[in-house]
Amino acid sequence: MFLLLNLNGSLMEVLEGNVHQVVTKLSKSHGDWDIIFDGDVQELEDPMSMRSQRRLPLTEMLKEYNSDPNNLARRFKENLGLDRIDHDRVSYFLRPSKSNANQNEAMRLIRDWLPNGRGYDTFSSVARHLLSENYKTGKASEGASCWNPWKKKMQTIPPSLSRGLTLIPAYGLTGGATPTRGAQHRMAVAQRAGHPYLQAREGIRAWQPLQLKNPRRSTLCPFATHECIQSCLVFSGRMDTGYSFDLEGGQQEFPISKNMITKARKTEAFLAQPEVFCALLRAAIKWHKNYCEARGIKCFVRLNVLSDIPWEVIYPELLSGWGKGVVFYDYTKIPGRVTTLDWNDKEGDKPYHLTYSFAGGKTSLENSSNEIARGVPAAFVFYMGDQNEFARTSSGSKLPWSHTSQWQNMTFGDYPVYDGDCHDLRPLDPSEAMVVGLQYKPPVKKDLRPKDPKKSAFLVYAEQSSVFIEDNRRKLGTLEKKVWLVPGSSRQLGADLFLETDPDSP
């Protein structure tokens, strides 16, 4: 809680929230004011001790930093040929009729671009399959218990279910400068080898690659960096490699998995028929909302599981009109986006919770600092110790790091690190959680892993250290305690090593 005083010292208003939220609100409602905070202003302007090149008053920094939505829209138009979504056209395809003529028309336009499975044959079946639940988004379906480093105890969140839209991210379709890594190239190879998900079926044509306007620059992650592309989740797990059953029931190896083909074809469908796709997306969100309400659990939607589409720019109508029944959230590498804090609260909507995701590189590190300054949490990928070993139960399943005492005291700069792997639902994190930690998941392909994690411009290398504490209660004198922290000499805090390994540095 903060008191707003005028120059004479008279009380004007009592403001609630953390210091970042309060300053952000005041800078928006009273942009011509000089806001003076009676505290450590240096810490506000430089919350992670990383802004070493320039100093601006906080309100001026926020004005300069705010991204121009028109620039984002122009970038998507130039690189992908994607215009702002026509909401009237979307509504047309959703208009009910006895013969379902509009929905049938929608399917005629988009069916050949969708995955070649029977779950995508009708408008209603696509609505059930377009959003997916995976291990990460489904962790909290029965509730979850996570360590709260501010209250020093486990905190339980209510049963909640998130389903997400998984489209191919940065250069996933074309491979960028390395076409052989792109999904479209590998699908072409797999199609010639007879992959059944790429052949014609019952009036549905065989897969054809989408002709992109600017293949080398086409990406649904406009702020992706070389480092984050190398470590992208699209190349981890079983998405990048796999097999398919051939027609005789045996197994045949292909250069791309069924899982990746499904995501690639959804992406092509979105780019080929954006209004039809968004009509299906609205139907999918409605189906998910009804599913959660019937089971008495909270409903969340993650619109960018792997991509980074600024929906508030491309299709803002998607985020409104759902009431309190749906909460949208995402990680983003695009700085300065509109967040829940900035949105006008209409009909109880709190439409879009965003967490900034560190992309690697000096610019992204500065963006992380700025986002925290305006009250937006920032997520970093941590390499945990020498071997990045996951804690496991006796049965071998992974444990969130906050369930083990050795990780509960991790700090980054002056901030405790909140365990982002405990669950995926960032809107349910404590308000103090400004730094969110995600443990590094190595790609299946070993050549994509960093040779030395300590020199990676994307990973935050965490190591164990000894500190001394005074236990006055027991009067035992000085005790030694092991804690995990980010070393102050690492590139994340501005050492020379950072400049040497950062391809974006001037």
N, C-alpha and C positions, 0 to 999 in steps of 0.2 A: 504494500500500500504506500502511495506517495502523496504528498501535499503540494498543490500548485499555488505558489505565492506570487503576488505582483511585486513591483519594485518597492512598494511601501511596506512590504511584509505582510499584507492582508491575505487571508485565505480565500482563494478563488474556487478551488475544486479539490475533491479527494479522488484520486485515481487508483484503480486496482490493476494488478498484473505485475510482471517482472519489469526491470528497468528498461530492457530493450523494447518491450511492448509499449510501455508508457511513452517513451521518447518518440517512437514511430507514430503513435496515434496523434501526439501533439504536433509533430512536423507535418502531418497531413491536414489536420483541422485548423492549424494556425501557422501556415507556411511562411508568413512574413515576420514571425516572432523570432527573437533571439532567445533560445532556450538554454538556461544555465542550470546544470545539475550540481547540487551541493554534495559532491563526492569525488571519486577518482575519475575525472573526465578522460585522462590518458588511457585508463583501462577500457573505457567505453569506446574510444576511437580505435583502440588497438587490443581487442579482447583476447587475442591469442599470441600477443607479442610478435606479430608477424608483419605489421605494416611499417616497414622501416624506410621506405622511399619517400613518402609524402605524408603530411599531416593536414587534415581538413577539419573544420568544425563538423560535428556529427550530422547536423541537419543538412549542411552543404554536401557532405559525402553521400547522403541518401539521395538527394536530388540528382547529383551527377551520375550516380550508380544505377538508377532506375532504368531498366531496359525499355526500349521503344517497341511496343507490340507490332507496329507497322513494319519494322525491320525484320522481325521474326516471320511475319506473314510473307514478306517479299522474298526472304531466303527460301521458304518452302515452295513458293511459286517458281522461283528461278531454277532450283535444283530438282524439284520433284514434279513440277507442273501442277501442284496442289493448291487450288483456290480455297477461300473461305467456304465452309460447308453451307449450302443453301437450306435453311431450316424449313422453309415452305415445301421444298421438294422432299425432304425427309418426312415431313408430316403427311404428305400425299401418299407415300407408300404405307404409312401406318393407318390410314383411314379405313375404318371397318366397313364391310359390305357383305351381303348375303353370299355372294359368289367368290369372295376373297380376290376380286379381280386385281386390285392394286398390289397385293402381296404376291400374286402369281406373276404379275408383270415384273416385280422386283427380282424374283428368282430367275426369270428368263434372262434378265440383264446380267446377273452376277454369277449364275450357277457354274459356268465353265471356268471361272477364276477360283472358286472355292475348293477346299480339299476334296479329293475324289473318294470320300467315304459316304455311306448311306445316311449318316447323321447330318449331312448337309444337303439333303435332297428337297426339303420343304422349308418354308419360312419358319414354322413353329419349331422344327427340329434344329435349325440353325440357332434359334434363340436359346435353346437348351445347351448348345455346344460351343457357342462363340466365346463365352467367358469360361475360363478353366480354373480349377483349384489344383494347386500343387502342394508339395510338402511344406514350402515356406509360407504360402498364403493360408494354408489350412491348419497351421500349428495351434491356433487359438480357438478352434471349433468347440472345444470342451473347456475353455478357459485356459489361462496360463499364469504361472507364478514366476516373477522376475525380481532380481535384487534391485532395491532402490538405494543407491549410494548416499542419498541425502537423509533418508530416514533410518538407514542402516538396518533394513529388514526386507524380507520378501514381500512383494506387492502382487496381489492377484487381480487379473482383469476378467471381466465377465465373458461367458461363451460368446464368441463372435466368429463370423465366417466371411472371408474375403475371397472373391473370385476376380481374376484379372484378365486383361486383354494382352495376349502375347504375340507381338509382331516382331519381325526380324529387325534388329537394331543397326548400329552404324556399319555401313558397308556390308551387311550380312547378305544382301541380295546379289550385289555385283562384285564384291571383293575389293572394291576400290582399285588401288594400284596393283593388287595381286588377284586377278580375276579367278584363278583356280581355287581360291578360298571362298569365293562367293557361292551362295546357294544355287543361283540360276545355272552356273557352269556345272556344278556337280549334279544338279537335277538332269541336265542334258545328257551327261555321261550315264547316269543311272537309267534314264529313259531308254537309251540305246541298248543298255544291258537287260532291259525287260522289267524294270521295277513296276509292279502292278499298280501302285498309286499314281503313276504318271501316264498310264495308258488310257485309251478311250473306254467308256463303259456305258452301255444302254442309252445311247443318244447324247451322252456327255463327251465332248471332244477330248482328245489327248492334250496333256499339258503343253502350253506354248509360253515361252518367256515373255515377260512384259517389257515392252520397248520404253525404257526410261529416257526422259529428256536429256539428262546429264549424268550418264552412268557412273563416271568417276567421282562425282560429287554428291550423288544421290544417297541420302541417309535420313533415317528418322531420328537421328541423334545429332542435331546441328552443332552442338558444342563438344562432340567427342574428340578425344586426343589420342595420339598414337599409343600412349601407355594404357589408357582404359580400354581401347580396342583389343590390345594384346591380352588383357586379363578379363575380357568380357565373358559373362556367364553363358553367352551363346556358344562358346567354345569349351564349356565345361560339362560335367555330367555325361549323359548319353545323347545329347542333342547333336553333337558334331560327328559321332561315329555310330555305326549300328549295322543291323542286318534286316532283311525282310524274308519272309517265306516265299519260295517260288511256287509256281502253279502245281507242282507235283508233291508239295508238302515238305520238301527239304528246306535247308537254309542256304541262302545265297548272299554273299557279301556285296555290299554296294558302297559307293563313296559318300552317301548321305543317308541319314536315318529317316524312318517314317515320321518321327517326332519333328525333325527339322523341316521336312517337306510340308507338314501341316501348317507350321508357322509361316513358312515362306509363301504358301498359297493364300493364306489369310491376308498377308501383307500385300500381295499382288491384287487381291480382291478389293482391298481398301483403296489402293492407288488407282485402280481401273474404274471403279464405280463408287466413289466416296459417299454420295448421298444414299445410295441403296445400302451400302455397308453400315452407315450410321443409323439407318432405320432398323436394321437388324441388331445393331448394338443397343439401341434404346429398348427394343423388345427383349434382349438378353438381360439388361439391367432390371427391367420390370419382372421378368421371370425369377431372377435371383432375389429380388426384394420380397416377392410373394413366398418364395421358398423359406427365407429366413423368418419372416413373420409367422408362418405356420408352425415353426419350431421354437419360437420365442427367443431367438438369438439376434444379436446386433448384425447389421448388414453393412459390409464395406466393399468398395469397388476400387481396384487398382487399374487405372487405364493404361499405364505404361509399365508392364512387367519387365520388358527388355528395351523398349523404345523410349523416346523422350519427346513426345508430341505436345506442344503447348495448346491444350484443348481450349483454354480460356481465350485464345486468340483465333484458333482455327474453327472452333465450334462451341462458343460460350453457352448456347442454349442447352447443350447436353448436361450442363452442371446444375441447372435450375429446375425447380418444379417438383422435386422429389420429396420435399419436406424433411422431417427428421429421420425418416426411415432409411435413408441411404447416405453414407459418408464416402466421398471420393478422396483418395490420397495417392501420392506418388513420390518417388525420388526423382530429382532433376539435376542436370548439369548446366541448365540455363539460368544464369543469375538474374535477379530482379523481377522474377515472375510474380503475378498477383497471387496472394495466398488468402487463407481463411481470414487472417487479421484485416486484410484490406477490403474484403467483400462486404457489400451491404447485406445485412441480415434480413432476408425477406421470407416470410412464411416459415420461419424456423430453420431455414437452410443454413448449413455451415459447409459449403459445397466442396472445397478443395484444400486439403492439407498437404503442404509440400515440404520435403526435406531436401536440402541441397546436398548433392553427392560429389565429393571431391574427385576430380578427373585426372589428377596428376599434372604437374607443371606449376610454374610460379604464378601464372595468371589465375589458375583455378584455386590455388592456395589463398591468394588475396581475395578472390570471390567468396571463399568459405568464411574468411574473417568478416567481410562486409555483410554476408547473410546473417551471421550470428549477431552482428551489431543491430540488425533490424528485427531480431526476434525469431528468425527462421533457423531451426536446427540444421546442423551439417553432419553428414555421415562420412566416415573414413574407413578404409579397409586396412585391418591390422594383421601383420604377420607376427604371430604370437610365439616369441622365444626362438631359440635356435632352429627347431624343427617344425614349428607351427603345428604342434600336436593338439588334436582335439581331445578334450576330456570325455571319457566314456563310462557308461554304466557297466555293471558286471556282465550284462548280456551283449555288450559291444556297441550299443547305440550311442550316438553323440549326445553330449550334455551341453547346454548353453554355458558359456564361460562364467556367467554370473551365478551359476549353481555351484561353483567351486571357489573356495575362499581365496585361492592364490590370485584370482583375477579381480576380486571385488574392490580392490583399492587402486585400480588403474586410473591414471590421470593423463590428460593431454593439455599441455600448457597449464592454465590455472583451472581447468574444468575436469570434474569427474567424467568418466566415460560410461555412458549408458549402453547396456548390452542390446544391440539391435537384432541379434540372432535369437533371442529368447522368443520373440514373436515378430510378426511383420507389420503390425498395426500401429504405425507411428502416431496417429491421432490420440491413442490411449496412453502415450508416454507421459511421465510427469512433466509439468511445465518447466522444471529446471533443466531438463535434458537437452542441452544445447549441442553437445557432441555425442554422436551415436556411433558405436563401434560395431563393425562387421568383420568376422574372422575370414581370412583369405581362403578361398576354395580353389585349389590348383586346377588348371585345365587338364583334361584327359591327355591331350597332346603335350608331351614333356618339352618340346621345342618352344612352346609358348610361355613356359614358366620363366621367371626371372633367374638369371644365373647367380646373382647375389642380392637377396632381398634387402640388405642394408643399403644398397645403392639404387634401389628402385625409386623412380620419381612418382610412382603411384601408390606403393604400399607404405604404410606407417609401421616401422619396425619397433616392436615393444620388447623390452627386456626387463629382467628381474634385478632389483637393487636392494640394498640393506639400508634401513633408516633406524634411527634411535628415538625411542619415545620414553616419556616419563610416566610411570604408573603411580600417581599420587594416592589413589584410593587404597592400594595395597601397600604403598610405601616400600616398594621393592627396589627403588632406585631406577637406573637406566636399563631398559630392555631393548633387545635387537628384534626387528620385525622385517620380514620379507614383503616387499610390495612390487607391483608391476607398474611401469611408467614408460613413457616415451622419452628416450634420452635427450637431454637438452642440446647435445652437440650434433644431433641428426639433421639431415637436410630439411626436415619438416619445420624446423625452427630457424632456418635461414643460414645454415653453415655453408662454407664454400663448396662442399660436396653437392649441395643442391644445385648450384649454378652449373656444375660440371655435367650433371646427368640430366638436366632439364632441356629437352629440345626446343621448348618455347621461349627460353630465356633470350633476351636481347644481347 
